[in-house]
Amino acid sequence: MPLRVLLTKPTHDCHDRGVRHLARKLRDAGFEVVFTNFLLAQEVVDAAVQEDVDVVGLSSSSGGHMAAFEDLMRGLKAADADDIVVIAGGVIPDEDAKELKSWGVRAVFGPGSSPGDVVTFLNAHVKAA
C-alpha cells in the first residue's frame, strides 16, 4: 500500500507553487497525496485523521511557521495521532528548523531542496500504516 501524504499550507501563507509542484512529484512517485490549502492547524489535524495519512507536510513561505507547527504538533498529540510523521518545507531559518526537529518534526526541506529529496526521505523513513 502506498504512503498517504497530506500536504498543506497554513492560513496566512499565500505562496503555494512549491508545495503544489511537490504534490505532483509525489503522485508521480507513487504516493497517495491529499492537498489542502489555507487551513487552521486543527483543520489540518482533522484532515490528517479523517484521511488516515502517514505523513503531514506543512509548507510555509511567509513566516508564522513556528506557531503553525506548535499548534499542529499539539493537535496531533491531542488527537492521539502523533504517530503521523510531520515534515516541513519552505522558507524556514536554520535555527527554527532545529527547534522544529526538537518538537518532533522529522525533516525540514528548505530552499534548494528537490522533490526527489522528499521522496528519498519518505521512502527511507516512513512505513505505510
C-alpha positions in Angstrom: 0.0 0.0 0.0 1.5 3.4 -0.9 2.2 6.1 1.7 -0.6 8.6 2.2 0.7 12.2 2.4 -1.3 15.3 3.4 0.4 18.5 2.0 -0.9 21.8 3.3 -0.3 25.5 3.8 -1.1 27.4 6.9 -3.9 30.0 6.7 -1.7 33.0 6.5 0.6 31.7 3.8 -0.3 32.7 0.3 2.5 31.2 -1.8 1.8 27.6 -2.8 3.6 27.0 -6.0 6.3 24.8 -4.5 4.0 22.6 -2.5 1.8 22.1 -5.5 4.8 21.1 -7.5 5.8 18.7 -4.7 2.3 17.2 -4.7 2.6 16.3 -8.4 6.0 14.8 -8.0 5.0 12.7 -5.0 2.0 11.4 -7.0 4.3 10.6 -9.9 6.5 8.7 -7.4 3.5 6.5 -6.4 2.4 8.3 -3.2 -1.2 9.0 -2.5 -1.4 12.7 -1.9 -4.1 14.8 -0.3 -3.6 18.6 -0.8 -5.3 21.3 1.2 -4.7 25.0 1.3 -5.0 27.7 3.9 -6.3 25.7 6.9 -6.0 26.3 10.6 -3.8 23.8 12.4 -6.8 22.0 13.9 -8.3 21.6 10.5 -5.1 20.0 9.3 -5.2 17.6 12.2 -8.8 16.7 11.4 -8.0 16.2 7.8 -5.0 14.0 8.7 -7.0 11.8 10.9 -10.0 11.6 8.5 -7.8 10.8 5.6 -5.7 8.3 7.6 -2.4 9.7 6.4 1.1 8.5 7.2 2.7 11.9 6.7 1.7 15.6 7.1 3.8 18.1 5.2 3.3 21.7 6.1 4.8 24.3 3.8 5.5 27.9 5.0 6.9 30.7 2.8 5.9 33.8 4.6 6.7 33.4 8.3 4.5 32.4 11.2 5.6 28.8 10.8 6.6 28.3 14.4 3.1 29.0 15.7 1.6 26.9 13.0 3.8 23.9 13.8 3.3 24.3 17.5 -0.4 24.1 17.1 -0.1 21.2 14.6 2.1 19.1 16.8 -0.1 19.8 19.9 -3.2 19.0 17.9 -1.8 15.7 16.6 -0.9 14.7 20.1 -4.3 15.6 21.5 -5.9 13.6 18.7 -3.7 10.6 19.6 -2.3 10.9 16.1 1.3 11.8 17.0 2.5 8.7 15.2 1.9 10.6 11.9 5.2 11.8 10.6 5.4 15.6 10.2 7.7 17.2 7.7 8.3 20.9 7.0 9.0 22.8 3.8 9.5 26.3 2.6 11.5 29.3 3.9 12.4 28.2 7.4 15.6 29.6 9.1 18.1 27.0 10.3 17.6 28.0 13.9 13.8 27.4 13.6 14.4 24.1 11.8 16.5 22.9 14.7 13.7 23.8 17.1 11.0 22.2 14.9 13.0 19.0 15.0 13.2 19.1 18.8 9.4 19.3 18.7 9.2 16.1 16.6 9.2 17.4 13.1 11.2 14.7 11.3 12.7 16.7 8.4 12.8 20.3 7.1 13.2 20.9 3.3 14.2 24.4 2.6 15.1 26.4 -0.5 17.2 24.3 -2.8 15.6 21.0 -1.7 14.2 19.0 -4.6 11.1 16.8 -4.7 13.5 13.9 -5.1 14.9 14.7 -1.6 11.5 14.4 -0.1 10.7 11.2 -2.0 14.0 9.7 -0.8 13.4 10.7 2.8 9.9 9.4 2.9 10.8 6.1 1.3 13.7 5.7 3.8 12.0 6.8 7.0 8.3 6.2 6.8 6.3 3.0 6.6 2.8 2.9 5.3 0.2 2.0 8.0 
